[in-house]
Amino acid sequence: MAEGIDQSAGEQIGTGTASAESWGSAPQDDLDARASRIDTRTRIGEREALGIILRAAAYIRYFGWRYAAKFAMKLGAYIIGLGLLPWPTKMLTDHVVLGKPIEEATDYPPYWQPVIEMCQGWSPLEILVLLLGIGGGLVLLIGRYVTGYNDDVEAGLAQGHDYATQVENKIHGGHSTFGGLWGYVEFKVEARLTQALNHTLRAQLFSRIGALSMTQLEDQRIGDSIYRVLYDAPQINEVFYEITHTPFMSTFLYGQAMLTAIATYSYSDMPEMFWMTAALFPTWFGLSLLFTRIVRRRGQAARAAGALTTGTIEEGMDNVLAVQSLGSNAKERDRFAADS
């Protein structure tokens, strides 16, 4: 957060301005000013955004073992899905369905060669029995045995488009790419890690807001403080997981895919596949950079509107009796509709 709120309520993460950018438009400046009288500097650049990301990632130190377990299980799921699951299917198709001799097996990666060598001289029926055993073990362990048939583990309450219902799932939810025993354990680890992370951040943010001077508290809209603690704080999940997981995992899996392709296929047979694989990572990185400013602008607009709407609700609840007695319900409804 900027200025006063950054020093007091957002030293660790700065939730309010993580998604702000240069606007140059009077309506947006007016929206930011109405949303918060303390968090006034909502235009940040890439360097400041990186600093906020690093402060959010610093929370990893509070949950080192749980974070490491989640990271390892998530990365392992991608490694198995990309590197292991395609080859039993290829083996089933080539040497059971099509009946090709196992001695003529080609285009398998080095780490699958021990299985091919073990099956030398086997009949298609014997190979089928082996693959059935492998498939059964994979179903129990990860909930699938081929690629393309995902059995994710995820749980959440019914939600709408409003933040109030979405936040509950962000605070208590979990997810696993795999099913089976692996998915259950990973889901439990992530759910408990997410709960601990959000409760820690909320407690710190609330205590820092409560430590503001009476003058600052008087200037600060109550709805803005409520919104930041209840609804905006869980956005740390995006930074805590995606910003720390995605770069490392994408780089690792990109290297794994390249090495598997090089070790399995000949360049002269499919040169275009190598160039397409080599172009994936830089293309994805370049396209992602194009949308950073847009994401920050839209994020800041959503947070400012959410804080303003929460403040409008709080003020309306305080003044409901006076409004009803003066017959101003229609005016209040119009004001709420405009803010939301």
Secondary structure as UniProt FT lines:
FT   HELIX           3..8
FT   HELIX           15..17
FT   TURN            18..19
FT   HELIX           26..35
FT   HELIX           46..57
FT   HELIX           58..63
FT   HELIX           64..83
FT   TURN            84..85
FT   HELIX           86..92
FT   HELIX           93..97
FT   HELIX           102..104
FT   HELIX           110..112
FT   HELIX           113..118
FT   TURN            119..121
FT   HELIX           124..142
FT   TURN            147..148
FT   STRAND          153..155
FT   HELIX           163..172
FT   STRAND          174..176
FT   HELIX           180..210
FT   HELIX           214..219
FT   HELIX           222..227
FT   HELIX           228..232
FT   HELIX           233..235
FT   HELIX           236..237
FT   HELIX           238..243
FT   HELIX           244..264
FT   TURN            267..269
FT   HELIX           271..289
FT   TURN            290..291
FT   HELIX           292..318
FT   HELIX           320..326
FT   HELIX           329..339
//
